[in-house]
Amino acid sequence: MAELTSLKNIGKAMEEKLRSVDITTAEELKAIGSKRAYSKLKNKYPSDKAMSLVHLYALEGAITNTEFNQLPEHVKESLKHYIESLKIFGVR
């Protein structure tokens, strides 16, 4: 089982947050996917303004082995739409 910090974009702070929502390995993050992992984090840390679109990009990049700022535009757009859908349902 690979450490979370072995993935691109995942540092110690993000690793701690992921562990707090029971995502403890790189394989678990890949299996759950970036959107579900992000939703779990937002539910656990609802008032954390730092939990932003960039964090969702980082999670997606970790899963796809891509620097978060190098994700293809169509992927970024899909992730933006996902965040907007969360806002519609009251997840800030």
Stockholm file with secondary structure:
# STOCKHOLM 1.0

chainA/1-92         MAELTSLKNIGKAMEEKLRSVDITTAEELKAIGSKRAYSKLKNKYPSDKAMSLVHLYALEGAITNTEFNQLPEHVKESLKHYIESLKIFGVR
#=GR chainA/1-92 SS CCCGGGSTTCCHHHHHHHHHTTCCSHHHHHHHCHHHHHHHHHHHSTTCTTCCHHHHHHHHHHHHTCCGGGSCHHHHHHHHHHHHHHHHTTCC
#=GC SS_cons        CCCGGGSTTCCHHHHHHHHHTTCCSHHHHHHHCHHHHHHHHHHHSTTCTTCCHHHHHHHHHHHHTCCGGGSCHHHHHHHHHHHHHHHHTTCC
//
